[in-house]
Amino acid sequence: MVEFYCMIKTEIQSSGFLLVNKPSGPTSHDIIDELRRITGIRKIGHAGTLDPFASGLLIIAVGRQATKEISRFVKMDKEYIAEIELGRESDTLDRTGKIKINQATKIINQGTVEKILEQFTGKQKQLPPMYSAKKVGGKKLYELARRGETIAREPAEIDIYELKILSYDWPKLKIKISCSSGTYIRSLVHDLGQALGCGALTSELERTAINGYNLTEANNLQTLQKNWQTYLIIRPVA
């Protein structure tokens, strides 16, 4: 009984939020598993999944007290930097899928790209991609997609606050995206390619901010192994 009480007390004292810089490759759940090993705490969750190929900011709740508050982070606005390849498409909408090259595509000038980007700002409906963790009828869409199945999905309302070109050298396009929670960047890029008439896929994706939290404040797992409690945020930004 005393041992159990000590475990609960330790977990409460170690409860808080970690800002983690996820590398490209592992899943968001892989990061949680590694943090469970580092911290010795089982009750850990994240606020907002990143695709395996994507990198950037993950907000991780550690301990029972923190995981009770994790829902407040899920609906926060996000910021991303996406590298895009024009003239290419894939079944996953990113570089990890089966890629199809549009050989007939002509070079599109930056002015045209800027005009099309303007059309994608503001509130709009977006169809969730089949290769996503979204559940429909209790099943994750990516599990169905891997079996070659495509099902009807309801479009969700999103809000794109800003789309800014950071660099452009055909066929490579890099943009900064400020958007509401629930926005699928891969779908946005795909739709952009359709509007341009050349097709497009996301080749690199980095989440740089979640509401008041910035990637520059985040730590990698190697740093957290040394003294992870030092980096706990006890009182999160509202």
N, C-alpha and C positions, 0 to 999 in steps of 0.2 A: 504493500500500500504506500509506504514511504517512497519507494523507488518510482512508482507510478506518478505520485505527486511531484517529485523532482523533475520527471520528464515533462509534465505539463507546464510547470513553472519555467523551465528552460525554454520551451517552445514559445511561450508567451513573451518572454524577454527577448527572444530572437525573431519575433514576428515583425515584418515590415516589407518594403518593396525594394527590389534591385533593378537597376537599369543595365541591361545586358546588350552588348554589341554582338549580335548573332552573325557568324560567318556564313558564306555560301556553302551549301552542302548538307549539313544536318537539318532535320526537321525541328520545328519548335518544340515538339515533345522530347526530342533527343536532348535539347538544352535543359529541359526540366529534369529528365533522368540524371543528367550529369550534376545538376545542382542538388538533387536529392543525395547523391553520393558525397558531394562536397560538404553539405550542411548537416547531413544526418537527419534531416526533417522530411517526412513523407508528404505532408500537406503543402503542396506547392502548385501554383497554377499561373497561367499567363493571360494577358489581356490583349488578344488580337494575334492571330496566327500569321506567320510569314512563310511563304512557299520555301521548299528546300533550296532552290536555286537563288533565292533572294537573301539579302543580308540587311543588317541594320538594327534598329532599336526594338527591343522587346522589354515590356514592363512585366516583371515577375513578382508575384505575391508569394511570400514565404511565411508559413505558419498559419494557424487557424484564424487568428484575428485579421490578418491581412487578406486571406482568401475570401473572407466574408465581405470585404469591401471591393473586390476585384471588378464587380459589375459596373462600378462608376467609371472605370477606365475604358470599357469596351466601346462606348458610344462617343468617345472623344475624337476630335478632328485629327487627321493625319497629314504628314508631308512626306513625299517621296522624290527620289531622283531616278528616272528610268532612262536606260539606253535602249534605243529602238533601231531595228533593222527594217528599212523600207524595201519593198519588192520581194519580201519573203513572208510565208505564213506557216503555221504548224498546228497540229491537232490540239496541242496543249496551250497554244497561244504564246508560247515562249520557246527559247532555244533548246529545251530538253525534249521536245516532241519530234514527230516526223515532219521534216521541213520540206516545203514545196516552194520552188523559186519561180517567180513570174518573169520569164525571159523577155516578154514583150514590153515590160515597163520602161518608160522613158524617164529621164532625170526630171525631178520636180523641183522648181525653184523655191527658195525660202519664203518668198512673199506668199505663195500659194499655201504652203504649210501653215504659215501664221494665220491666214484667213480661215482655214479649216479648224485650227485650234480654237479660234474665237467661238466657233459654232458649238464647241463641246464644253464651254463654261456655263455655269448656272445649274439650276435644278433640272433633273432629267431622269428618265427611267433607264435602268441598265439590267440586262439579262445576265444572271450569274453563269460563269463558264462551267461546262461539264467537269473539267478537271479542277475541282475545288472541294473543300471540306464541308461545304454547305450540305445540310441534310434535307432531303425531300422524301416524305413518307417514311421517315426513320432511317433512310439509307443515305450514306455519303455519296455525293455525286461522282467523285473520282473513282470510287469502287465500281460503279456502274460503267463509267467511261472506259476503265481498264478491261471490262468484259465486252467492249464494243457497243454498249447500249447508250442511246441518247433519249432522254425523256423531256417532257414539257416542264418548263420552269416559269415561275411568275417573276416578271421584272420588278426590281426594287427601286425606290426613289433614292437618288443620291444627289449630292451637290458638289460641283467642281468650282472651287473658289478662284483658282489661278492655274494657268498652264503657261509656263515660261520656257522659251527656247534657251538652253545654255550653250549649245553648240550644234552645228549642222554642216556635215560634209557628206553628201550623198554617197551611199545609202544610210549613213549613220546619223542618227538624230538623238540628242540628249535633251530631256525636258525636266523641269521641276514641276511637281504636281502638289497643290494644296487642295484637300478634299474632305468630305464628310466620311464618317465611319461607314463601313459596308461597301466602299468603292473597290471594285476589282480592277487593278491597274492593267492586268493582261487583257481584260475585256475592253477597257478604254483604248488601249493601243490597237487592238484588233479592229475596233470600230473606226478608229482614226484611219487605219489603212484602207478600210472599205470606202470611207468618204474620199480619200485621195485617189482611189481607183488603182492602187498598186499593191495593196496588202501590206501588213506589218506584223512584226512579232517583238516581244520584249526580250532583249538579249541579256540585260543586267537590270537589277532592281534593288534599290537601297531605301529603307525607311529612315528618314533623317529626323523626324520629330513626331511626337504624340502630344497634342495640346501644349502644355508648358514645359514638357520634357524634351531635351535635345540629345541627339546621338553623341555629341561631344562630351556629355556627362556620363556616358555608358562605359562599362568595363567589360573586357573579355573574360572568358572562363579561367584563363591562366592567372590573371590578376586576382580573381575572386577566390582561388584556391588558397592563397596565402592567409588572408584574414577577411573573409566575406562579411562578417558582422560590421566591420568598419564602414561598409558602403550601403548599409541598410538605410532606407528612407522611412522614418516612423510616421511622419505626418505628410501624406500626399497632397499635391496641389489639387484644389477643388476643380 
